[in-house]
Amino acid sequence: MSASTIPHWDLTNVYPSLESKAFENAVEQVKTQVGELERLFAEKVSKTDAGTPVPELAGLVGESVKRFNEMYELSGTVRAFIHSFVSTDSRDTLAMKKMSEFQMVGVRMQNLAVQFQAWTGKLAPVLDGIIAADETAKAHAFALKDAAEQSKYMMAENEEALAAELGLSGAMAWNKLQGTVTSQLTVDFELDGEVKKLPMPALINLHSHPDESVRRRAYEAEMAAWKSVEEPLTAAMNGIKGTANSLDKRRGREDALHAPIDMARIDRPTLEAMMGAMEASFPMFRKYFKAKAKRFGKESLAWWDVFAPSGNANKEYSWEEARAFILENFGKFSPELEAFAERAFDSRWIDGEQREGKRGGAFCMGVPGVKESRVLCNFDGTLDQVSTIAHELGHAFHNECAYQAGKTELQQDTPMTLAETASIMCETIIMEAVLAQATDPQEELAILETRLIGDAQVIVDIYSRFLFEKEVHERREKSDLSAADLCDIMERAQAATYGEGLDENFRHKYMWTWKPHYYFPGLAFYNFPYAFGLLFGLGLYAIYQQRGPAFVDDYKNLLASTGEAPAADLAARFGIDIRSRKFWEDSLAVIGKKIDRYCEL
């Protein structure tokens, strides 16, 4: 498969270049919007409180909401444009400079958001009257009430402003360091008789190579590579988690989980129900791990076998084959979904090539100014990567549903839990289609393997990441952690979840180095939302199987509304009780049937 056939994304319809007049004008316009909103707050908003006449407050709230939406739409477009360069080439010094400059503007926007949240908190006693008196406020009732509720967990306004400013040279700098170190690290690796300089995403993708000797050498090379950069990444972890702990304490949060649960728009009973069901499913997954190990003549899996293929895994997809397969099966779900995905492929919304300097993994980002999305992946021709493209296009379709419904930026503020809804649905559509087309047991085995690898990662490995992050936060309150500490915590977390299914001598103690989720400033525990997304998505897919095409319109309305209600209320539209452990157990039972079939084969 030639790299030249795999596309890079195109954002020239947004701005011609980072040096173009159009881009410079957009940046200046954002600064103007920020300045105007700052003046509005200084001259009018700051002089009001709950005692101000409601009609006056309603007008101010409505005007503020409109200005925030305009500012977020343009700034989100500028940020996405810059990020399209930074994420695909960490050596692009111009892009890095533009990102750094724009982050300074971001601090001012963050300070405005803090002021707005504090103000809505002060207006809480009369907020219902304000919402009733202004159409814009009414359309953003959920966002306003949520802001008022979260205002309880704020420091004084000057402290929040200082925290935002210091974040540039603190947590955000540590985040940038992690991204730069991991994206620029390369390994000289012998593959197919030729020594190649592989970026880390390409080396990590060798986890799924059919040849065990290649997988093992890749694992050993990966361990050595992460060892060589463990100190700066340890510093980054300590810096980010230490900052988070300090801010949580100052803001009156119960613990490090408090804010992520609120941001996910769920409650602790929901999280406990889901995590309890996941933990109870570990024996089921260990049955799968042991069965897989037995295929390799082993008692338990070494890490380099966790992602190994089974059965007839010789199928390699060209980019065009991946495209055609995704479009065909999206069309069976909804012609609208197929047409949307075709537009994404044809308009070069996807950056698929693996290359040095490009970030690993995959993501989707909205570009609100043009009502489009862009998808990054690292395509290697495997079924797993076909599934990944479908997953990220699901995120893009989620954005599309909100754009089509005319939702504003504040109305689109989707929690992490529900952000995975469409992506899991699209991934499930593709993997079910692959499974349905299997013509012999070895092909079925290979497909089940790919599916179960993904499911095991989202349930078992995600739980290990949850345990890891929980202990890191708890221990970071007392002192810095060393690289050895972080490796030890990770290995024990994997032991607690994978159990006897994973060889204790060959776990992945450096998993904490390259997963970017641990290094997101102000966003801890970006792990359990993936499990929520998978299990919620499986539940929705089961409803789709029952209702057929009649399901699609309700589903699109759900996607358009994910920023406007708590997760429990949105789930209730489909008769789902997310506080019930049974719902999560039923979704896990769907995976259990696949494990049983895998073991039969």
C-alpha positions as CSV (number, residue, x, y, z in Angstrom):
1,M,0.0,0.0,0.0
2,S,1.6,3.2,-1.2
3,A,1.5,6.1,1.3
4,S,0.8,8.4,-1.7
5,T,-2.7,6.9,-2.0
6,I,-3.6,7.8,1.6
7,P,-4.9,11.4,1.9
8,H,-3.8,14.3,3.9
9,W,-6.6,16.6,5.0
10,D,-7.4,19.8,3.3
11,L,-8.5,22.9,5.1
12,T,-7.9,25.5,2.4
13,N,-11.6,26.2,2.3
14,V,-11.2,27.5,5.9
15,Y,-8.2,29.7,5.3
16,P,-5.6,29.6,2.5
17,S,-2.7,29.2,4.9
18,L,-1.3,30.2,8.3
19,E,0.3,33.2,6.6
20,S,-2.7,34.3,4.7
21,K,-4.5,37.6,5.2
22,A,-7.8,35.8,5.8
23,F,-6.3,33.8,8.7
24,E,-4.7,36.9,10.2
25,N,-8.0,38.8,9.9
26,A,-9.8,36.0,11.6
27,V,-7.4,36.0,14.5
28,E,-7.8,39.8,14.8
29,Q,-11.6,39.4,14.7
30,V,-11.5,37.0,17.6
31,K,-9.4,39.5,19.6
32,T,-12.0,42.2,18.8
33,Q,-14.9,39.9,19.9
34,V,-13.0,39.1,23.1
35,G,-12.4,42.8,23.7
36,E,-16.0,43.8,23.1
37,L,-17.2,41.1,25.5
38,E,-14.7,42.2,28.1
39,R,-16.1,45.7,27.9
40,L,-19.6,44.5,28.1
41,F,-18.8,42.7,31.4
42,A,-16.8,45.6,32.8
43,E,-19.3,48.3,31.9
44,K,-22.6,46.5,32.3
45,V,-22.6,43.0,33.6
46,S,-20.4,43.7,36.6
47,K,-22.9,46.4,37.8
48,T,-25.8,43.9,38.1
49,D,-26.9,41.2,40.5
50,A,-30.0,39.4,41.4
51,G,-31.6,42.6,42.6
52,T,-31.4,44.2,39.2
53,P,-34.8,44.3,37.3
54,V,-35.3,41.1,35.5
55,P,-36.0,42.7,32.1
56,E,-32.6,44.4,32.2
57,L,-30.9,41.2,33.3
58,A,-32.7,39.1,30.6
59,G,-31.5,41.5,27.9
60,L,-27.9,41.3,29.2
61,V,-28.0,37.6,29.5
62,G,-29.3,37.2,26.0
63,E,-26.7,39.6,24.5
64,S,-23.9,37.8,26.4
65,V,-25.0,34.4,25.2
66,K,-25.1,35.6,21.5
67,R,-21.6,37.1,21.8
68,F,-20.2,34.0,23.4
69,N,-21.6,31.9,20.6
70,E,-20.1,34.2,18.0
71,M,-16.7,34.2,19.7
72,Y,-16.6,30.4,20.2
73,E,-17.6,29.7,16.6
74,L,-14.8,31.9,15.2
75,S,-12.2,31.0,17.8
76,G,-13.0,27.3,17.4
77,T,-12.5,27.6,13.6
78,V,-9.1,29.3,14.1
79,R,-8.0,26.8,16.7
80,A,-9.0,23.8,14.6
81,F,-7.1,25.3,11.6
82,I,-3.9,25.8,13.6
83,H,-4.3,22.3,15.2
84,S,-4.5,20.7,11.8
85,F,-0.9,21.7,11.3
86,V,0.4,21.1,14.9
87,S,-1.1,17.6,15.1
88,T,0.3,16.4,11.8
89,D,3.8,17.9,12.0
90,S,5.1,18.8,15.5
91,R,8.2,20.2,13.8
92,D,6.1,23.0,12.1
93,T,7.6,25.9,14.1
94,L,5.2,28.4,12.5
95,A,2.2,26.5,13.5
96,M,3.6,26.0,17.0
97,K,4.2,29.8,17.3
98,K,0.6,30.5,16.0
99,M,-0.8,28.1,18.5
100,S,1.2,29.6,21.4
101,E,0.0,33.1,20.4
102,F,-3.6,32.0,20.1
103,Q,-3.5,30.3,23.5
104,M,-2.9,33.8,25.0
105,V,-6.2,34.8,23.5
106,G,-7.7,31.6,24.9
107,V,-6.7,32.7,28.4
108,R,-8.8,35.8,28.0
109,M,-11.7,33.7,26.7
110,Q,-11.4,31.4,29.7
111,N,-11.5,34.4,32.0
112,L,-14.7,35.6,30.4
113,A,-16.2,32.1,30.7
114,V,-15.3,32.2,34.4
115,Q,-16.9,35.6,34.9
116,F,-20.0,34.5,33.1
117,Q,-20.3,31.3,35.2
118,A,-19.9,33.4,38.4
119,W,-22.5,35.9,37.2
120,T,-25.1,33.2,36.4
121,G,-24.4,31.8,39.9
122,K,-25.3,35.2,41.4
123,L,-28.4,35.3,39.3
124,A,-29.6,31.9,40.3
125,P,-32.5,33.2,42.4
126,V,-34.1,34.9,39.4
127,L,-32.7,32.7,36.6
128,D,-36.1,31.2,35.8
129,G,-37.6,34.6,35.3
130,I,-34.6,35.6,33.1
131,I,-35.1,32.5,30.9
132,A,-38.8,33.2,30.5
133,A,-38.2,36.8,29.5
134,D,-35.7,36.4,26.7
135,E,-35.8,34.0,23.7
136,T,-32.0,33.5,23.5
137,A,-31.8,32.8,27.2
138,K,-34.8,30.4,26.8
139,A,-33.0,28.5,24.0
140,H,-29.9,28.2,26.2
141,A,-31.8,27.3,29.5
142,F,-29.8,24.1,30.1
143,A,-26.4,25.8,29.6
144,L,-27.4,28.7,31.9
145,K,-28.7,26.5,34.7
146,D,-25.7,24.2,34.4
147,A,-23.3,27.2,34.6
148,A,-25.1,28.4,37.7
149,E,-24.8,25.0,39.4
150,Q,-21.1,24.7,38.6
151,S,-20.4,28.2,39.8
152,K,-20.5,26.7,43.3
153,Y,-17.1,25.2,42.5
154,M,-15.2,28.3,41.6
155,M,-12.4,30.2,43.2
156,A,-12.5,33.9,43.6
157,E,-12.6,35.6,40.2
158,N,-9.0,37.0,40.4
159,E,-7.8,33.5,41.4
160,E,-9.5,31.9,38.5
161,A,-8.0,34.5,36.2
162,L,-4.5,33.9,37.6
163,A,-5.0,30.1,37.3
164,A,-5.9,30.5,33.6
165,E,-2.9,32.7,32.9
166,L,-0.5,30.4,34.8
167,G,-1.9,27.5,32.9
168,L,-0.1,28.6,29.8
169,S,3.3,28.0,31.3
170,G,2.1,25.2,33.6
171,A,-0.3,22.5,32.7
172,M,-0.7,23.5,29.0
173,A,3.1,23.6,28.7
174,W,3.4,20.1,30.2
175,N,0.7,18.9,27.7
176,K,2.6,20.4,24.8
177,L,5.8,18.7,26.0
178,Q,4.2,15.3,26.1
179,G,2.8,15.8,22.6
180,T,6.1,16.9,21.2
181,V,8.2,14.2,22.9
182,T,5.9,11.4,21.8
183,S,5.3,12.6,18.3
184,Q,9.0,13.2,17.5
185,L,10.3,9.9,19.0
186,T,11.4,7.4,16.3
187,V,12.9,3.9,16.4
188,D,15.1,2.2,13.9
189,F,13.3,-1.1,13.3
190,E,14.0,-4.0,10.9
191,L,10.9,-4.9,9.0
192,D,10.7,-7.1,5.9
193,G,14.5,-7.2,5.7
194,E,14.8,-3.5,5.7
195,V,15.7,-1.2,8.6
196,K,13.2,1.6,8.8
197,K,12.9,4.7,11.0
198,L,9.4,4.3,12.5
199,P,7.5,7.0,14.3
200,M,5.9,5.7,17.5
201,P,2.4,5.3,16.1
202,A,3.7,3.0,13.3
203,L,5.7,1.0,15.9
204,I,2.7,0.7,18.1
205,N,0.6,-0.5,15.2
206,L,3.0,-3.5,14.9
207,H,1.1,-4.8,18.0
208,S,-1.3,-6.3,15.4
209,H,1.4,-7.8,13.1
210,P,0.7,-11.5,12.3
211,D,4.3,-12.5,13.0
212,E,4.9,-13.0,16.7
213,S,8.7,-12.4,16.3
214,V,7.9,-8.9,14.8
215,R,5.4,-8.2,17.6
216,R,7.8,-9.1,20.3
217,R,10.7,-7.1,18.8
218,A,8.3,-4.1,18.4
219,Y,7.2,-4.5,22.0
220,E,10.9,-4.6,23.2
221,A,11.8,-1.6,21.0
222,E,8.8,0.3,22.3
223,M,9.7,-0.4,26.0
224,A,13.3,0.8,25.3
225,A,12.0,3.9,23.5
226,W,9.7,4.9,26.3
227,K,12.4,4.3,28.8
228,S,14.6,6.8,27.0
229,V,12.0,9.6,27.5
230,E,10.5,8.6,30.8
231,E,11.9,11.5,32.8
232,P,10.3,14.4,30.8
233,L,7.0,12.5,30.6
234,T,7.1,11.8,34.3
235,A,7.7,15.6,34.9
236,A,4.7,16.3,32.6
237,M,2.5,13.9,34.5
238,N,3.5,15.3,37.9
239,G,3.0,18.9,36.6
240,I,-0.5,18.3,35.2
241,K,-1.8,16.1,38.0
242,G,-0.3,18.3,40.7
243,T,-2.0,21.3,39.2
244,A,-5.3,19.5,38.9
245,N,-5.2,18.5,42.6
246,S,-4.4,22.0,43.8
247,L,-7.2,23.5,41.7
248,D,-9.7,20.9,42.8
249,K,-9.0,21.5,46.4
250,R,-9.2,25.3,46.0
251,R,-12.5,25.0,44.2
252,G,-14.1,22.8,46.9
253,R,-14.3,19.6,44.9
254,E,-14.7,16.4,46.8
255,D,-12.0,14.6,44.9
256,A,-10.4,14.3,41.5
257,L,-13.4,12.4,40.2
258,H,-15.9,15.1,41.2
259,A,-15.4,17.5,38.3
260,P,-15.1,14.7,35.6
261,I,-18.4,13.2,36.7
262,D,-20.1,16.6,36.5
263,M,-18.5,17.3,33.1
264,A,-19.8,13.9,32.0
265,R,-23.3,15.0,33.1
266,I,-23.9,11.8,35.1
267,D,-23.9,11.1,38.8
268,R,-21.9,8.8,41.0
269,P,-24.7,6.1,41.2
270,T,-24.5,5.9,37.4
271,L,-20.8,5.6,37.4
272,E,-20.8,3.1,40.2
273,A,-23.5,1.0,38.4
274,M,-21.5,1.0,35.1
275,M,-18.1,0.3,36.8
276,G,-19.6,-2.4,39.0
277,A,-21.0,-4.2,35.9
278,M,-17.6,-3.8,34.2
279,E,-15.7,-5.3,37.1
280,A,-18.1,-8.2,37.3
281,S,-17.4,-8.9,33.6
282,F,-13.6,-9.4,34.0
283,P,-13.9,-13.2,34.3
284,M,-15.7,-13.2,31.0
285,F,-12.9,-11.3,29.3
286,R,-10.3,-13.4,31.0
287,K,-11.9,-16.4,29.5
288,Y,-11.3,-14.7,26.1
289,F,-7.7,-13.9,27.0
290,K,-7.0,-17.5,28.1
291,A,-8.6,-18.9,24.9
292,K,-6.5,-16.6,22.8
293,A,-3.4,-17.5,24.7
294,K,-4.2,-21.2,24.1
295,R,-4.2,-20.6,20.3
296,F,-0.6,-19.4,20.7
297,G,0.3,-22.4,22.8
298,K,0.5,-20.3,26.0
299,E,-1.1,-20.1,29.4
300,S,-1.6,-16.4,29.3
301,L,-1.0,-13.5,26.9
302,A,2.2,-11.5,26.7
303,W,1.4,-7.9,25.9
304,W,2.7,-8.3,22.4
305,D,-0.1,-10.9,21.9
306,V,-3.0,-8.8,23.2
307,F,-3.6,-7.2,19.8
308,A,-2.4,-10.2,17.7
309,P,-4.7,-11.4,14.9
310,S,-6.2,-14.8,14.8
311,G,-7.7,-16.8,12.0
312,N,-7.5,-15.7,8.4
313,A,-6.1,-12.2,9.0
314,N,-4.5,-11.8,5.6
315,K,-7.0,-9.2,4.4
316,E,-5.3,-5.8,3.9
317,Y,-7.5,-2.9,2.9
318,S,-6.4,-0.3,0.4
319,W,-7.7,3.2,1.1
320,E,-10.3,2.9,-1.6
321,E,-11.4,-0.5,-0.3
322,A,-11.8,0.9,3.2
323,R,-13.8,3.8,1.7
324,A,-16.1,1.6,-0.3
325,F,-16.8,-0.7,2.5
326,I,-17.7,2.1,4.9
327,L,-19.9,3.8,2.4
328,E,-21.8,0.7,1.5
329,N,-22.6,-0.3,5.1
330,F,-23.3,3.2,6.3
331,G,-25.9,3.3,3.5
332,K,-27.7,0.3,4.9
333,F,-28.2,2.2,8.2
334,S,-29.1,5.5,6.6
335,P,-28.6,7.0,3.1
336,E,-28.0,10.3,4.8
337,L,-25.1,8.8,6.8
338,E,-23.6,7.3,3.6
339,A,-23.9,10.7,1.7
340,F,-22.3,12.5,4.6
341,A,-19.3,10.0,4.8
342,E,-18.9,10.2,1.0
343,R,-18.7,14.0,1.3
344,A,-16.0,13.6,4.0
345,F,-13.9,11.3,1.8
346,D,-14.3,13.3,-1.4
347,S,-13.6,16.6,0.3
348,R,-10.5,15.4,2.0
349,W,-11.6,15.8,5.5
350,I,-9.4,12.9,6.6
351,D,-5.7,12.8,7.2
352,G,-4.8,9.1,7.1
353,E,-1.1,8.7,6.4
354,Q,1.3,7.5,9.1
355,R,4.4,9.8,9.1
356,E,7.1,11.2,11.3
357,G,6.0,14.2,13.5
358,K,2.3,13.3,13.3
359,R,0.5,12.5,16.5
360,G,-0.6,8.9,17.1
361,G,-4.1,7.6,17.6
362,A,-7.1,9.2,16.0
363,F,-9.5,12.1,16.6
364,C,-12.2,14.2,15.0
365,M,-12.4,17.9,15.4
366,G,-15.3,20.2,14.4
367,V,-14.6,23.3,12.2
368,P,-17.6,25.4,13.2
369,G,-17.0,28.3,10.8
370,V,-17.6,26.1,7.7
371,K,-19.9,23.6,9.5
372,E,-17.5,20.7,8.8
373,S,-15.3,18.3,10.6
374,R,-11.8,16.9,10.2
375,V,-10.6,13.4,11.1
376,L,-7.1,12.3,11.9
377,C,-6.1,8.6,11.9
378,N,-3.0,6.5,11.2
379,F,-4.1,4.1,8.4
380,D,-2.2,0.9,7.9
381,G,-4.7,-1.2,6.0
382,T,-5.9,-3.3,8.9
383,L,-9.5,-3.9,9.7
384,D,-8.9,-2.2,13.0
385,Q,-8.0,1.0,11.1
386,V,-11.1,0.7,8.9
387,S,-13.1,0.5,12.1
388,T,-11.2,3.6,13.5
389,I,-12.2,5.6,10.4
390,A,-15.8,4.6,10.9
391,H,-15.6,5.6,14.5
392,E,-14.2,9.0,13.8
393,L,-16.7,9.6,11.0
394,G,-19.3,8.9,13.6
395,H,-18.0,11.9,15.6
396,A,-18.2,14.0,12.5
397,F,-21.8,12.9,11.8
398,H,-22.6,13.8,15.4
399,N,-21.3,17.3,14.6
400,E,-23.3,17.3,11.4
401,C,-26.6,16.6,13.1
402,A,-26.0,19.6,15.5
403,Y,-25.0,21.8,12.5
404,Q,-28.1,20.8,10.6
405,A,-30.3,21.4,13.6
406,G,-28.9,25.0,13.8
407,K,-27.5,24.4,17.3
408,T,-25.2,27.1,18.6
409,E,-21.8,26.5,20.1
410,L,-23.1,26.6,23.7
411,Q,-25.9,24.2,22.7
412,Q,-23.4,21.8,21.3
413,D,-21.3,21.5,24.4
414,T,-21.5,17.7,24.6
415,P,-20.2,15.7,27.6
416,M,-17.5,13.1,27.1
417,T,-19.9,10.3,27.8
418,L,-22.3,11.2,25.1
419,A,-19.6,12.3,22.7
420,E,-18.9,8.6,22.0
421,T,-22.5,7.8,21.1
422,A,-22.3,8.2,17.3
423,S,-18.8,7.0,17.0
424,I,-19.6,3.7,18.7
425,M,-22.7,3.3,16.6
426,C,-20.8,3.8,13.3
427,E,-18.0,1.4,14.5
428,T,-20.6,-1.2,15.4
429,I,-22.3,-0.9,12.0
430,I,-19.0,-1.6,10.3
431,M,-17.9,-4.5,12.5
432,E,-21.3,-6.2,12.4
433,A,-21.2,-5.9,8.6
434,V,-17.8,-7.5,8.5
435,L,-19.0,-10.3,10.7
436,A,-22.1,-10.9,8.7
437,Q,-20.0,-11.3,5.5
438,A,-17.7,-13.9,7.0
439,T,-17.7,-17.0,4.7
440,D,-15.7,-19.6,6.7
441,P,-14.8,-20.2,10.4
442,Q,-11.3,-18.8,10.1
443,E,-12.5,-15.6,8.6
444,E,-15.2,-15.3,11.3
445,L,-12.5,-15.9,13.9
446,A,-10.3,-13.1,12.5
447,I,-13.2,-10.7,12.6
448,L,-14.3,-11.7,16.1
449,E,-10.7,-11.2,17.2
450,T,-10.6,-7.7,15.9
451,R,-13.9,-6.9,17.6
452,L,-13.0,-8.4,20.9
453,I,-9.6,-6.7,21.0
454,G,-11.5,-3.4,20.8
455,D,-14.1,-4.4,23.3
456,A,-11.5,-5.7,25.8
457,Q,-9.6,-2.4,25.5
458,V,-12.7,-0.3,26.2
459,I,-13.8,-2.4,29.2
460,V,-10.7,-4.1,30.7
461,D,-8.0,-1.7,29.7
462,I,-10.1,1.4,30.3
463,Y,-10.8,0.1,33.8
464,S,-7.1,-0.3,34.4
465,R,-6.5,3.3,33.2
466,F,-9.2,4.4,35.6
467,L,-7.5,2.6,38.5
468,F,-4.1,4.1,37.4
469,E,-5.3,7.6,37.2
470,K,-7.2,7.4,40.5
471,E,-4.0,6.2,42.4
472,V,-1.9,8.8,40.6
473,H,-4.1,11.6,41.8
474,E,-4.2,10.3,45.3
475,R,-0.5,9.8,45.7
476,R,0.4,13.0,43.9
477,E,-1.3,14.9,46.7
478,K,1.6,13.7,49.0
479,S,4.6,14.0,46.7
480,D,6.0,13.8,43.2
481,L,5.9,10.4,41.6
482,S,8.9,8.8,39.9
483,A,8.9,7.0,36.6
484,A,9.3,3.8,38.6
485,D,6.2,4.7,40.7
486,L,4.1,5.3,37.6
487,C,5.2,2.1,36.0
488,D,4.4,0.2,39.2
489,I,1.0,1.7,39.4
490,M,0.2,0.9,35.8
491,E,1.4,-2.7,36.2
492,R,-0.7,-3.3,39.3
493,A,-3.7,-1.7,37.6
494,Q,-3.3,-4.1,34.7
495,A,-2.9,-7.0,37.1
496,A,-6.2,-6.1,38.8
497,T,-8.1,-6.0,35.5
498,Y,-6.5,-8.5,33.1
499,G,-5.7,-10.9,35.9
500,E,-4.4,-14.3,34.9
501,G,-5.2,-13.5,31.3
502,L,-2.1,-11.4,31.0
503,D,1.5,-12.7,31.6
504,E,2.8,-10.9,34.7
505,N,6.2,-10.7,33.1
506,F,5.1,-8.9,30.0
507,R,2.6,-6.2,30.8
508,H,2.8,-2.7,29.4
509,K,4.2,-0.6,32.3
510,Y,4.7,2.4,30.0
511,M,1.1,2.7,28.9
512,W,1.0,6.0,30.8
513,T,3.6,7.7,28.5
514,W,1.8,7.9,25.2
515,K,-1.9,8.0,26.1
516,P,-2.6,11.7,25.6
517,H,-5.7,11.6,27.8
518,Y,-3.7,11.7,31.0
519,Y,-2.1,14.9,29.9
520,F,-5.2,17.0,29.1
521,P,-5.2,20.1,31.3
522,G,-8.5,20.5,33.2
523,L,-9.8,17.1,32.0
524,A,-9.0,14.2,34.2
525,F,-10.4,10.6,33.9
526,Y,-10.9,10.7,30.2
527,N,-11.3,6.9,30.3
528,F,-14.7,5.9,31.8
529,P,-16.5,7.9,29.1
530,Y,-15.2,5.5,26.5
531,A,-16.8,2.6,28.4
532,F,-20.0,4.5,28.8
533,G,-20.0,5.3,25.0
534,L,-19.4,1.6,24.1
535,L,-22.1,0.2,26.3
536,F,-24.6,3.0,25.7
537,G,-23.9,2.6,22.0
538,L,-24.5,-1.1,22.1
539,G,-27.8,-0.5,23.9
540,L,-28.9,1.9,21.2
541,Y,-27.8,-0.5,18.4
542,A,-30.0,-3.1,20.0
543,I,-32.9,-0.7,19.8
544,Y,-32.1,0.1,16.2
545,Q,-32.2,-3.6,15.4
546,Q,-35.7,-3.8,16.8
547,R,-37.0,-0.6,15.2
548,G,-35.2,-0.4,11.9
549,P,-35.3,2.8,9.8
550,A,-37.9,4.3,12.2
551,F,-35.0,4.6,14.7
552,V,-32.9,7.0,12.6
553,D,-34.8,10.2,13.0
554,D,-35.0,9.8,16.8
555,Y,-31.3,9.0,16.9
556,K,-30.4,12.1,14.9
557,N,-32.5,14.2,17.2
558,L,-30.6,12.7,20.2
559,L,-27.2,13.5,18.6
560,A,-28.3,17.1,18.0
561,S,-29.4,17.4,21.6
562,T,-26.5,15.9,23.5
563,G,-25.4,19.4,24.7
564,E,-28.8,20.3,26.1
565,A,-29.7,17.7,28.8
566,P,-28.2,15.3,31.4
567,A,-27.2,11.9,30.1
568,A,-30.0,10.2,32.1
569,D,-32.7,12.4,30.5
570,L,-31.5,11.8,27.0
571,A,-31.2,8.0,27.6
572,A,-34.7,8.0,29.0
573,R,-36.0,9.0,25.5
574,F,-35.2,5.4,24.5
575,G,-36.4,3.8,27.7
576,I,-32.9,3.4,29.1
577,D,-32.2,3.7,32.8
578,I,-28.4,4.4,33.1
579,R,-28.6,4.2,36.9
580,S,-29.6,0.6,36.6
581,R,-26.8,-1.9,36.7
582,K,-28.9,-4.2,34.6
583,F,-28.7,-1.9,31.5
584,W,-24.9,-2.1,31.6
585,E,-24.9,-5.9,32.3
586,D,-27.2,-6.4,29.3
587,S,-24.9,-4.5,27.0
588,L,-21.9,-6.5,28.3
589,A,-23.9,-9.7,27.7
590,V,-23.8,-8.8,24.0
591,I,-20.0,-8.9,24.1
592,G,-20.2,-12.1,26.2
593,K,-22.0,-13.9,23.3
594,K,-19.2,-13.0,21.0
595,I,-16.7,-14.3,23.5
596,D,-18.6,-17.6,23.7
597,R,-18.6,-17.9,19.9
598,Y,-14.9,-17.1,19.8
599,C,-14.2,-19.9,22.2
600,E,-16.3,-22.3,20.2
601,L,-14.2,-21.5,17.1
